[in-house]
């Protein structure tokens, strides 16, 4: 007789979905900061972001982040800082809010949205062949970001160790992480997330974080 571990399902309501999607944005921001400073990255957090970005046709909302909120724990902890319950890292917050701003610019550019969708479909095929976190896939995600989001006047200037940022595959890894942030920012918007809500509806976000703790 075999047993399976049940998937932990988060409460399924708009506020919780928005919180999980927003956690993906700030998880990406946090990993960009970690990569830029140390060259290392939390593997579970990284795998979750990259898998979510290459899977362009997830079977459910939960499938996007692997079915367990703890896959986005790094981002959820950042949201605790956003609502004032933990100490905030200003660099990570700046990256996260910049990703939301860039997402809004992307949404207004239909041609770029279409081109990016085609590119990510190609990357998904690559991932099916090589595996989601293979360096060929990471390079393609980085290229997708560079050819689209990086062309906007608003850009994210990544701070860190210059020698680290210039090491092999590091620019591609950072851009792939930023691409993941854009993917979750679009998801957040699709779920009803808006920047003004982060100011005027913080109680709802706090309650959603409590549900996910």
HELIX and SHEET records of a PDB file:
HELIX    1   1 UNK A   14  UNK A   38  1                                  25    
HELIX    2   2 UNK A   43  UNK A   54  1                                  12    
HELIX    3   3 UNK A   61  UNK A   64  1                                   4    
HELIX    4   4 UNK A   69  UNK A   72  5                                   4    
HELIX    5   5 UNK A   73  UNK A   82  1                                  10    
HELIX    6   6 UNK A   90  UNK A  107  1                                  18    
HELIX    7   7 UNK A  110  UNK A  130  1                                  21    
HELIX    8   8 UNK A  135  UNK A  147  1                                  13    
HELIX    9   9 UNK A  149  UNK A  151  5                                   3    
HELIX   10  10 UNK A  162  UNK A  165  1                                   4    
HELIX   11  11 UNK A  170  UNK A  190  1                                  21    
HELIX   12  12 UNK A  195  UNK A  200  1                                   6    
HELIX   13  13 UNK A  202  UNK A  212  1                                  11    
END                                                                             
